[in-house]
Amino acid sequence: MGFIGNDIIALNDPANRRSFSDERYLRKVLTCKEYSLLKKNPKCYYLPYMFWTCKESAYKVAMKKGYSEKFIPQFFEVLSFHSHQLKSVSVITGQLIFENEKIFFRAEIFPGFISTIACSEDILPGKITTGIGLTDDVDHSEKNREYLIASLSLEYKIAPQKIEVLKSDKGIPFIVMPGIKIPTDISFSHDGIFFSFAYINNQ
Amino acid sequence: MEEIRSKVIKILDKYIFEKKIWDNIPEDFSLIGDLKINSARIVDIVIDIEETFDIEIDNKTLQNLKTINDIVATITAKQRK
């Protein structure tokens, strides 16, 4: 079974816009290869945001595989990717490298945000379930858990009251139902008004 | 040390959405755990610290910056060099 990580980023958030248009910021978070790719594609406004979400998602995967250091964006490098259009959403799939290990990703570019998942194994169609929501609540986590539980409840045919989301000492979320760990890996993210969850579908 | 600490706190405060968080903060607070600052803003903070104190923080150093005391100690050490 593979591990999953996800990340969502608000494209119109003023702080994000300021950061991702700042050369010093980009130099800090991107590798030389990523930076040069960005410079070669100046019209690709979403590239720096996408790189960031790939790195964050991959970091969550690395944590689950035992990495326990702080997140350093430049330690994760997007190796290759290709894009295709799915209705009004651009879908970009590719690979990153971290400590000589490949991590796979799929990023979806929406008008207001980018939602990305990374996985230690190749992302096959139907293998991963994702959900995206919006909320004005300061505490996104409550709503995010609620949505995830509703989705799992439908998929695994388990009453939502029996599904609980807990966190390990390292802050890694996992699912339990009356003392039994459901064999699925989950991940949460939020930014601005957006929140998202993802899990590996083992059914 | 106190002067550095207060300058760093001033930088951090720019990235704190809910100012109430300062009311109940441990002496050696962490940026992510206690201040709830996300990783995208951590990079902004590092850039601000570099500019304010005219120092450079590389990835290896960055990896060890978890609390306010870590930051103050790093700035102090770099300024001595």
Interface residues (C-beta under 8 A of the other chain):
Chain A: I9 A15 N16 S19 D22 R24 Y25 K28 V29 W52 E56 E69 K70 F71 I72 P73 Q74 F75 V138 D191
Chain B: E18 N38 S39 A40 R41 V43 D44 V46 I47 N59 L62 Q63 N64 L65 K66
